[in-house]
Amino acid sequence: MIDPLHQFAISPVFKWSFCGVDLSFTNSSLAVLVAVVLVFVLFACGLKKDGMIPSRLQAFIEMMYELVAGMITGNAGKAGLKYFPFVFSIFFFVLLGNLLGMVPYMFTFTSHIIVTFTLAMIVFLFVTILGIVLHGFHFFSLFMPKGVSIFLAPILIPVEMISYMSRPISLSVRLFANMMAGHTMMKVFAGFVAMLGIFGVAPMAVNVVLTGFEVVISMLQAYIFTVLTCVYLSDAVHLH
């Protein structure tokens, strides 16, 4: 029997411990390293020649640049472009993390809640600290919008605070759940193909469709993660 969850198991590539602490380099660490290296290689090759007529790779990078810049200006305005490098890095890291999982024998590190939660916490802490730096204690007016009756404060402030504090959870669970569910479903149908043999044409056809669908979902989830990052950035920059 094929275990559809075995693909999410973290295993050491090489083991290493220091003072009793396990510091092994795992398949998840390898996938993260590959994603980071691919980003550097992609941009180093794409921007090596800045010609009037761009190459296909340069055109792709410029298209991604305009896409992320459009997400920032559309949600946080031109003031948000100051934080373009942060948002752009988040977008490409999540995108490559999702797409690498579609490569055979590669590991989908965005299918682990600890990875997506860490990314979400980085975004959450960044926008929170930024909001406090830009606005001081006035940042906390985010929990009590202007024009709302003071009598609603005992109800509204706790609700707004819970909503704000739950952002890292919703942001991380959305990405993790979509990646895990999609890859699990693909593995289940692949198991049907292996068990049915020559009669596994139907599940194989379904798996081909699921593969294309999962590629789209991988790109869509990176887009959604980045858009929500821009929305949170807008709150930090402009408040209500």
N, C-alpha and C positions, 0 to 999 in steps of 0.2 A: 504494500500500500504506500502511496505517495503522500507524505505529510505536507499540506499546503502552507503550513506555518514554519516549516523548517528553513525556508528561504530568509526568514527574519532573525535566525539565530546568529548571535555574535560569537565568532570563533577567532582565536589568535592566529595571526600570520606567523609571528615569532614571539615566543614567551620571554618576558624579562620582569624581574622583580627587584625592588630596591628597598632595603630595610623592612622587608615583610609586606611591602605594598606592591600589588600587581600592576605593573606598567606595560603590560603586553601590547604590542602593536596588532590591532584586530582588523578584520575585514571591513568594519565600519570606518576605522581610522584610515585605511587604505583608500576607500571610496571618497572620503572627504579630501584627502591629499590629491587624488586624481582630479577631483572637481576644481580645486584651487589651481592646480598646475594647468589644467585645460583653459581656465579663464586667462591666465597669464600668456599662455602660448597663443590663444585665439587673438588677443589684442596685440601682442607683439608682432604677429604675422600680418594681421589686418591693417595695422597702422604704420607698418615699416615703410611703405611707399605712399606718401600723401600726394597722389596725382590728381590732375584735373578730371581724368576719367577714372573713377574708382573701380577697383577689382570687385569681384563678387563678394569676397570676404569683407572688404572695406565697406561696400554698400550694405551688407548685412549688419555690421557694427553700427554704422550711421543710422540704420533703420531702428535698431534697438535703442540707440541713444535718443532718438526722437520719440520713441514709444514711452520710455521712462520719463523723459522731460515733459511729455504731454500728460502723463499721469500726475506728475507733481504739480504742474501749473493748473490742471483741471480741478485738483482737490485742495491744494495749499496756496495757489497763486504764485506769482513770480518771486515772492519772498521765500518760497520753499525751495527754489532752485539753488539756494546757498548750500543746501544739504543733499544735493544731487549725488555726490560720491557714495554717501551712506546708502541711499535708496537703491542706487544702481548696483552696488555690491550685493545687497540683500536679494535683489531680483535675480541676478545671474547665479548666485550661490544656490538658491532654491530651485531655479530652473534646471541647472546641471545636476543637482542632487536628484531631482525627479526623473530626468531623462536618462541618467546613468543606470537607473534601475531597470530600464528597458533593454539594456545590453546584456546578452547572456553571460551568466557567471559573475556579473557585477552585483554590488550590494546597494539597496535603496536605503540610504541613511535617513532620508526624510520620512521613512515608515516607522521610525522609532520616536515615541513621544518625548524622550529626553532631549533629542536633537531639536525637534520643532519647538518644544517649550523653551529651550535655551535661546533659540533665535527670537521667539516671541518676547522673552524677557529682555533681551538686548534692545529690541524695538521699544518696549514699554518703558524701560529705564531711560533710554535715550530721549524720548519725547517728554517724559516727566521732568527729567533734570533740565532739559532745554526750556520747557515752559516756566519752571521756577527761575532759571537764569534770566530769561527774557522779561518776565512779568513780576518776579518776586512773589509776595504773598497774595497778590491779586490773581495769581494763577488758580487759586482755590475757589475763585468765583465761578469756575467751570462747573462746580457742583450746585450753584445757585444762580441760574441765568437771570440776567437783568430783566426787570419788569414783572417778575413773578411775585405774588403776594407773600409777605413775610410769614403769614399764617400757614403756608404750605411747606415752610422750611423743615419742620420735624419729619415730614414724609418724604419730601423731594430730595433732601441732602443725602439721607441714607441710601435711597434708591439710586441716585446718581453715583455715589461712591462705590456701591456694589457693582454697578454697571461698568464703572471705570476699572475697578480692580479685577474684574473678570475678563478683561481684554486679552491678557496673555493666554488664558485658558481657552477661550473661543478661537483665538488665532492659531494656537498650536494644535488643538484637537481637530480642527477642520482639515488642516494639511495632513496630519498623521493618519486620520481615519480614511481619507480619500485614497492615499497612497497604499495603505495596508489592505483596504477592502478590494481595490482594483487588482492588485498583484495576487491576492488570495484567490479571487475569482478566476483569474487566468490559470493559476496553478491547479485549481480544481478541474477545469475543463481539460487541461493538459493531462491530468491523471486519468480522465475518462478515455482520452485518446490512447494512452499507454495500455489501459486495461482491455479496451475493445479491439485493439489491433486493427485488422483490415476493415472492421465495421465502425471505426472511429472517425469516419469522414465528417459526420455532422458536428460532433464536438470540436473537431479540428477547424471547420469553417467558422464556428462560433468564436473560437480562440483567435483566429485571424482578425475577425471583426473587433474583438475585445482589445487586441493589441493596438490597432489603430485608434480605438476609442481611448485607450489608456494613455497614448501619446498626447492626444488632445487634452485629456484631463491633466496630465503633467504640466503642460504649458499653461492651462487655464488656472490651475492652483497657484502657480508662481505669479501669475498676473493678479489673482485675487489677493494673495498675501501682500503683494507690493502696493496694490490700491488701498488696502486697509492701513498699511503703514503710512501712506500719504494722507489718509483721512485723520489718523492720529497725529500726524505731523501738523496738519492744519489746525487741530485743536490747540496744540502747543504754541503755534505761532500767532494765531488770531483769536484764541479763546472762542466764545460764542459770537 
